[in-house]
Amino acid sequence: MQEAWIQLQCPECGEQWEANPADLHEPDEAFGCKDCEERRPLSEFTKTARDFEILEEFHGS
């Protein structure tokens, strides 16, 4: 299986980074920004609709 990377962006401070969905949890679980420590559902950190779709597909939602 190929590795996938998605773009994440903190809705609070705007910090951006990439992550492998295999290293992330379900889209509706709480997630924290490493920069400002804002906590929201992981789905709110996906930068684009496609990033959200990849995350959902990866976790079988």
N, C-alpha and C positions, 0 to 999 in steps of 0.2 A: 504494500500500500504506500502511495506517495504521501509525503508530509504536506500538510496544508498550513498556511499562515493566514491569520486574519488581522485586520487593523483595529486597534482599540483607541478610543479617545475619551478622556475624562470629561464628563459633561459639566463639571464644576470649574476645573482649572485649565482645561484644554490640552493637558499633556497627552502626547500620542506615542504609541508603541505598537509592536507586532507581537503576536502570541500564537503558539500552536494550540489548536482547539483540544488536542489530546491532553494538554497540561491544564485545561480549564474545566470548570464544572458546569452544571446545567444552567441555561440562560436565565432562569428565574431565581437562582440563588444569589445571596448577597456577595458582592465583590468590592474590594477596596482599591482605590488609587494609591500607588506606591509613593506618589509625589505629595498629594495634599490630604490623603487618608479619607477622602469622601467615600461613603459606602452606599451603594445602590444595587439593584439587580444587575447582573452581568449584561443582560440584554441592552441596558441603557448605555453601556460602554462601547458597543459595536459601532464603528465609524460609519459604515454604509449598510444599506439593506442587504446587499450580497454577503457582507461579513456576518450579519445576523443569520441569513439562510444557511451559510456554511456551518455555523455553530449549531444551529438546530438540527441539520442533517447529521452532523457528527455525533450528536447525543441522542439521535433517534426520536426527536420530538415531532 
